[in-house]
Amino acid sequence: MTSLSIIGVGRIGGEIAFLSSYLGIIDELILYDNQKPLLDAQVKDLKNGIVDIKITTDTTAIRDSDICIFTAGIARNPSIKTRTDLLEANVLVADTCSQFLSRFEGILITVVNPVDVMNYYMAKKNELDPKRCIGFGGQLDTARFALELNERELNSECWVLGEHGDHQVPIFSNLNEDVPIPIRENILEKLRLTSMDIIKGKGGTVFGPVSYIIDLICLIVNDAVTIVPCSGILNGEYGIDNCSIGVPLKVGWDGILAIEEWHLDEWEKKKFDESAKFLQKLCKNAIIKLG
């Protein structure tokens, strides 16, 4: 029996609750949102559609859940240019929600932005095992990279590492043909703008992130032991520590089983190191808030 708790059941959290239960991935839902009318409405709506699953709003059950999705906080809108602009506000939300994660031993998947920093912060704030803390984002960035390559008829296995944001690092060195630096930079710039186009058009991204979050939940529940691009807390890998950053993670039922260290070419290594330095600074500033 697999239990899934979701902290924040708005646009993303609500869709995760529906799909995970509708698809039969989980057996029990524990839901929380500080907007009680929304929470009550989501529970009633779910029960109207899914009648054979246990749904509770008892927050004491969160600490005993197998997987917790942390998606509470302020989402991007057209006036918020970058994900990092959300840090100060969402750290406050994380502080409030951390009360539910006391003695939590399941797998925490952080979705709220800036996801890399928030993943690091939630692990430190709640003294969680870093191997059981996964930041979502790299799967979605990778899918967007694949679409861009397909348009250019550069079909190959795709990966995006680094920050889930402007400092993301698309990996070109494993493609079947060499991609000149100017084209790499052009593709990177397009990737940086992809989500904002969606946000301006419909108010926020939903289908893309939710589909890959569901995929990640499935990998964990099924103990697939598969490598995925997600944010993990490094301890010397790639010569980096004191931050969470997108890397190839081998994941399964026990969370992060291994951090794969890949060879990066000169352009990729430079971008990745810049991403790490950017995130280290943000993580340090976030931890200072812990006092």
C-alpha positions as CSV (number, residue, x, y, z in Angstrom):
1,M,0.0,0.0,0.0
2,T,1.6,3.3,-1.2
3,S,0.6,6.6,0.4
4,L,1.2,9.9,-1.2
5,S,1.0,13.2,0.6
6,I,0.8,16.5,-1.3
7,I,1.5,19.8,0.4
8,G,-0.2,22.4,-1.7
9,V,-3.2,21.2,-3.8
10,G,-3.6,24.1,-6.3
11,R,-3.1,23.8,-10.0
12,I,-0.1,21.4,-9.9
13,G,-0.8,19.6,-6.7
14,G,-4.5,19.0,-7.5
15,E,-3.6,17.5,-10.9
16,I,-1.0,15.2,-9.3
17,A,-3.6,14.1,-6.7
18,F,-6.1,13.3,-9.5
19,L,-3.8,11.5,-11.9
20,S,-1.9,9.5,-9.3
21,S,-5.1,8.1,-7.9
22,Y,-6.9,7.8,-11.2
23,L,-4.1,5.8,-12.7
24,G,-3.9,3.5,-9.6
25,I,-0.3,4.5,-8.8
26,I,-1.1,5.1,-5.1
27,D,-3.5,3.7,-2.5
28,E,-3.9,6.7,-0.2
29,L,-3.8,10.4,-0.5
30,I,-3.0,12.9,2.3
31,L,-3.7,16.4,1.2
32,Y,-2.9,19.8,2.7
33,D,-3.4,23.4,1.6
34,N,-3.6,26.6,3.7
35,Q,-6.6,27.7,1.6
36,K,-9.3,25.5,3.3
37,P,-12.1,26.2,0.8
38,L,-9.7,25.1,-2.0
39,L,-8.7,22.0,0.0
40,D,-12.3,21.0,0.8
41,A,-13.3,21.5,-2.9
42,Q,-10.4,19.4,-4.2
43,V,-11.2,16.6,-1.8
44,K,-14.9,16.6,-2.7
45,D,-14.1,16.8,-6.4
46,L,-11.6,13.8,-6.1
47,K,-14.2,11.7,-4.2
48,N,-16.7,12.4,-6.9
49,G,-14.4,10.9,-9.5
50,I,-12.3,8.4,-7.5
51,V,-14.5,6.4,-5.1
52,D,-12.2,3.6,-4.1
53,I,-9.2,5.5,-2.6
54,K,-8.6,6.7,0.9
55,I,-8.3,10.5,1.1
56,T,-7.5,12.4,4.3
57,T,-6.6,15.9,5.3
58,D,-5.1,14.8,8.6
59,T,-1.7,16.5,8.5
60,T,-0.2,14.2,11.1
61,A,-0.3,11.4,8.5
62,I,2.1,13.3,6.2
63,R,5.2,12.2,8.2
64,D,4.3,8.5,7.7
65,S,3.6,8.8,3.9
66,D,5.8,7.0,1.5
67,I,6.2,10.0,-0.9
68,C,5.5,13.6,-0.2
69,I,5.1,16.2,-3.0
70,F,6.0,19.7,-1.8
71,T,4.3,22.1,-4.2
72,A,3.0,24.8,-1.8
73,G,4.0,28.4,-2.6
74,I,3.8,31.2,-5.0
75,A,3.9,30.2,-8.7
76,R,5.4,32.2,-11.5
77,N,3.2,34.6,-13.4
78,P,4.0,37.0,-16.3
79,S,5.3,39.6,-13.9
80,I,7.8,37.3,-12.3
81,K,10.8,37.0,-14.7
82,T,12.8,34.2,-13.1
83,R,12.1,31.3,-10.7
84,T,14.7,32.7,-8.3
85,D,12.5,35.8,-7.8
86,L,10.2,33.5,-5.8
87,L,12.8,32.4,-3.3
88,E,12.2,34.8,-0.4
89,A,8.4,34.3,-0.4
90,N,8.6,30.5,-0.8
91,V,11.1,30.1,1.9
92,L,8.5,31.5,4.3
93,V,6.0,29.0,3.0
94,A,8.5,26.2,3.4
95,D,9.1,27.2,7.0
96,T,5.4,27.0,7.7
97,C,5.0,23.6,6.0
98,S,8.0,22.1,7.6
99,Q,6.0,21.3,10.7
100,F,4.4,18.5,8.8
101,L,7.7,16.9,7.9
102,S,9.0,16.3,11.4
103,R,10.5,12.8,11.5
104,F,9.5,12.2,7.9
105,E,11.4,9.2,6.4
106,G,9.7,8.9,3.0
107,I,10.8,10.4,-0.3
108,L,10.4,14.2,-0.6
109,I,9.9,15.5,-4.1
110,T,10.2,19.3,-4.2
111,V,8.3,21.0,-7.0
112,V,8.0,24.6,-5.8
113,N,10.4,27.1,-7.4
114,P,13.2,27.9,-7.3
115,V,13.3,24.1,-7.0
116,D,17.0,23.5,-6.6
117,V,17.3,25.9,-3.7
118,M,14.0,24.8,-2.1
119,N,15.1,21.1,-2.3
120,Y,18.3,22.0,-0.5
121,Y,16.5,24.2,2.0
122,M,13.8,21.6,2.9
123,A,16.5,18.9,3.4
124,K,18.5,21.1,5.8
125,K,15.5,22.7,7.5
126,N,13.9,19.3,8.4
127,E,17.2,17.4,8.8
128,L,16.2,14.9,6.1
129,D,18.5,12.4,4.4
130,P,19.7,14.1,1.2
131,K,19.3,10.8,-0.6
132,R,15.6,11.0,0.0
133,C,15.2,14.5,-1.3
134,I,14.6,15.0,-5.0
135,G,14.1,18.3,-6.8
136,F,11.9,18.2,-9.9
137,G,12.6,20.0,-13.1
138,G,15.3,18.4,-15.2
139,Q,12.8,15.9,-16.8
140,L,10.7,18.8,-18.1
141,D,13.8,20.8,-19.3
142,T,15.0,17.7,-21.0
143,A,11.6,17.2,-22.8
144,R,11.7,20.8,-24.0
145,F,15.3,20.3,-25.2
146,A,14.2,17.2,-27.2
147,L,11.4,19.2,-28.9
148,E,13.9,21.9,-29.9
149,L,16.4,19.3,-31.3
150,N,13.6,17.6,-33.2
151,E,12.7,20.9,-34.9
152,R,16.4,21.1,-36.0
153,E,16.4,17.4,-37.1
154,L,19.0,16.6,-34.4
155,N,17.4,13.5,-33.0
156,S,19.2,11.8,-30.2
157,E,19.0,11.0,-26.5
158,C,18.6,14.3,-24.6
159,W,19.6,15.5,-21.2
160,V,19.5,18.8,-19.4
161,L,21.5,19.3,-16.2
162,G,22.2,22.3,-13.9
163,E,19.7,24.7,-12.5
164,H,16.0,24.4,-13.3
165,G,16.0,27.9,-14.6
166,D,18.2,30.3,-16.7
167,H,21.4,28.4,-15.7
168,Q,20.2,25.1,-17.1
169,V,22.8,23.1,-19.1
170,P,21.6,21.2,-22.2
171,I,24.1,18.4,-23.0
172,F,25.2,18.4,-26.6
173,S,28.3,16.2,-26.3
174,N,26.4,12.9,-26.5
175,L,24.6,13.9,-29.7
176,N,25.4,12.1,-33.0
177,E,26.9,15.2,-34.5
178,D,28.8,18.3,-33.3
179,V,26.7,21.4,-32.5
180,P,28.7,24.7,-32.9
181,I,28.8,27.0,-29.9
182,P,26.6,29.7,-31.5
183,I,23.8,27.2,-32.1
184,R,24.2,25.8,-28.6
185,E,23.8,29.3,-27.2
186,N,20.7,30.0,-29.4
187,I,19.1,26.8,-28.3
188,L,19.8,27.6,-24.7
189,E,18.2,31.0,-25.0
190,K,15.1,29.5,-26.5
191,L,14.9,26.9,-23.6
192,R,15.1,29.7,-21.1
193,L,12.0,31.4,-22.6
194,T,9.9,28.3,-23.2
195,S,8.0,28.3,-19.9
196,M,7.3,32.0,-20.0
197,D,5.5,31.6,-23.3
198,I,3.2,29.1,-21.7
199,I,2.7,31.3,-18.5
200,K,1.7,34.3,-20.6
201,G,-0.7,32.3,-22.6
202,K,-2.6,30.3,-19.9
203,G,-1.3,31.6,-16.5
204,G,1.0,28.7,-15.7
205,T,2.5,25.4,-16.8
206,V,0.5,22.3,-15.8
207,F,0.4,19.4,-18.3
208,G,4.2,19.3,-18.8
209,P,5.3,19.3,-15.2
210,V,2.5,17.1,-13.9
211,S,3.2,14.4,-16.5
212,Y,6.8,14.1,-15.6
213,I,6.1,14.3,-11.8
214,I,3.8,11.4,-12.3
215,D,6.5,9.6,-14.2
216,L,8.9,10.2,-11.3
217,I,6.4,8.9,-8.8
218,C,6.0,5.7,-10.9
219,L,9.7,5.2,-11.0
220,I,9.9,5.3,-7.3
221,V,6.8,3.3,-6.6
222,N,7.9,0.6,-9.0
223,D,11.5,0.7,-7.8
224,A,12.6,1.1,-11.4
225,V,16.2,1.9,-10.6
226,T,16.4,4.3,-13.5
227,I,18.6,7.3,-14.3
228,V,16.7,10.6,-14.6
229,P,17.7,14.3,-14.7
230,C,16.6,15.7,-11.3
231,S,18.1,18.0,-8.7
232,G,20.1,16.3,-6.0
233,I,22.2,17.5,-3.1
234,L,25.9,17.1,-4.0
235,N,28.7,16.1,-1.6
236,G,31.8,16.4,-3.8
237,E,30.4,15.0,-7.0
238,Y,31.5,17.0,-10.0
239,G,33.7,18.8,-7.5
240,I,30.7,20.5,-6.0
241,D,29.0,20.7,-2.6
242,N,26.6,22.9,-0.6
243,C,23.9,23.0,-3.1
244,S,21.2,21.0,-4.9
245,I,21.6,20.9,-8.7
246,G,20.3,19.0,-11.7
247,V,22.4,15.8,-12.3
248,P,21.8,12.3,-13.6
249,L,20.2,10.5,-10.6
250,K,19.7,6.8,-10.3
251,V,16.3,6.6,-8.4
252,G,14.2,3.8,-7.0
253,W,12.0,3.0,-3.9
254,D,14.8,4.2,-1.5
255,G,15.2,7.5,-3.3
256,I,18.5,8.5,-4.8
257,L,20.6,5.3,-5.2
258,A,23.5,7.0,-6.9
259,I,24.6,10.2,-8.5
260,E,26.1,9.5,-12.0
261,E,29.2,11.6,-12.8
262,W,29.3,12.2,-16.5
263,H,32.1,13.6,-18.6
264,L,31.2,17.1,-19.8
265,D,32.8,18.9,-22.7
266,E,34.4,22.3,-22.2
267,W,31.3,24.3,-23.0
268,E,29.1,22.1,-20.8
269,K,31.5,22.1,-17.9
270,K,31.8,25.9,-17.9
271,K,28.0,26.3,-17.9
272,F,27.6,23.6,-15.2
273,D,30.2,25.3,-12.9
274,E,28.5,28.6,-13.4
275,S,25.2,27.1,-12.5
276,A,26.6,25.5,-9.4
277,K,28.2,28.8,-8.2
278,F,24.9,30.6,-8.8
279,L,23.0,27.9,-6.8
280,Q,25.6,27.7,-4.0
281,K,25.1,31.4,-3.3
282,L,21.3,31.1,-3.2
283,C,21.5,28.0,-1.0
284,K,23.8,29.8,1.4
285,N,21.5,32.8,1.6
286,A,18.5,30.6,2.2
287,I,20.2,28.7,5.0
288,I,21.2,32.0,6.7
289,K,17.4,32.4,7.1
290,L,17.4,29.4,9.3
291,G,19.4,31.4,11.9
